[in-house]
Amino acid sequence: MKNLLESQIIERLKTVFDPEIPVNIYDLGLIYAINIDGDLNVHVRMTLTSPNCPVAENLPVEVRDAVKGVEGVKEVEIELVFEPPWDTAMISEAAKLDLGLI
């Protein structure tokens, strides 16, 4: 059940985009961890492309709302972290290709 739920959460996260880079936050590497407990509460550890990101207040709310929209998820906690700092090496290969980085 957890693996299926995690897959559904990832698919939902792929609908949330960073406003400055035309790539979803999952493929950008902004999601560091998705933890699901036995009660189907979800803890998402994420970062931003920069601590001064103009959507620093809105993006975590969008992420929380996206995850809450997955059937079966109970509570959602978003942990915003800046360690390790995000860099372009965290972008998925597919997203790098889309951005013309490779």
C-alpha positions in Angstrom: 0.0 0.0 0.0 2.8 2.4 0.9 4.6 1.9 -2.4 1.5 2.5 -4.4 0.7 5.6 -2.3 4.2 6.9 -2.7 3.9 6.5 -6.5 0.6 8.4 -6.5 2.2 11.1 -4.4 5.1 11.4 -6.8 2.7 11.7 -9.8 0.8 14.4 -8.0 4.0 16.3 -7.1 4.9 16.2 -10.8 1.9 18.6 -11.3 3.5 21.3 -9.2 6.0 23.5 -11.1 8.6 26.0 -10.0 7.6 29.3 -11.5 11.1 30.2 -12.5 12.2 27.0 -14.2 9.6 25.2 -16.4 10.1 21.8 -14.8 8.0 20.1 -12.1 9.4 20.2 -8.5 10.0 16.5 -8.4 12.2 16.3 -11.5 13.9 19.5 -10.4 15.1 17.6 -7.3 13.4 19.8 -4.8 11.8 16.8 -3.0 14.4 15.3 -0.7 12.2 12.6 1.0 8.7 11.3 1.2 7.9 9.4 4.3 4.6 7.6 5.0 3.8 6.2 8.4 1.6 3.3 9.3 -1.5 5.6 9.6 -0.8 7.0 6.1 0.3 10.4 7.3 2.9 11.8 5.0 6.0 13.8 5.7 7.6 15.6 2.8 11.2 17.0 3.1 11.8 19.6 0.4 13.8 22.6 -0.5 13.7 25.5 -2.9 16.0 26.5 -5.7 17.1 29.4 -3.5 16.4 30.5 0.1 15.3 33.8 -1.4 12.9 32.1 -3.8 9.9 34.4 -4.5 7.5 31.5 -3.9 9.0 30.4 -0.6 5.7 30.9 1.2 3.4 29.5 -1.5 5.3 26.5 -2.9 5.2 24.4 0.4 1.4 25.1 0.6 1.0 23.9 -3.0 3.0 20.8 -2.2 0.9 20.1 0.9 -2.3 20.6 -1.1 -1.2 18.3 -3.9 -0.2 15.5 -1.5 -3.5 15.9 0.5 -5.3 15.4 -2.8 -4.1 11.8 -3.1 -6.7 9.4 -1.9 -5.8 7.6 1.3 -3.5 10.3 2.6 -4.4 11.4 6.1 -2.3 14.3 7.3 0.6 16.0 5.4 3.6 17.7 7.0 6.0 19.7 4.9 9.5 20.3 6.2 11.3 23.0 4.3 15.1 22.6 4.5 18.1 24.2 2.9 20.7 21.6 3.7 21.9 20.2 1.5 21.5 23.3 -0.8 19.8 22.6 -4.1 21.9 22.7 -7.2 21.4 21.8 -10.9 23.0 18.4 -10.3 19.8 17.4 -8.5 17.7 17.8 -11.7 16.6 14.5 -13.3 18.2 13.4 -16.6 14.8 13.8 -18.4 14.4 17.4 -17.1 18.0 18.2 -18.0 17.3 17.0 -21.5 14.1 19.2 -21.6 16.1 22.2 -20.4 18.9 21.6 -22.9 21.4 21.1 -20.1 22.7 17.8 -21.7 
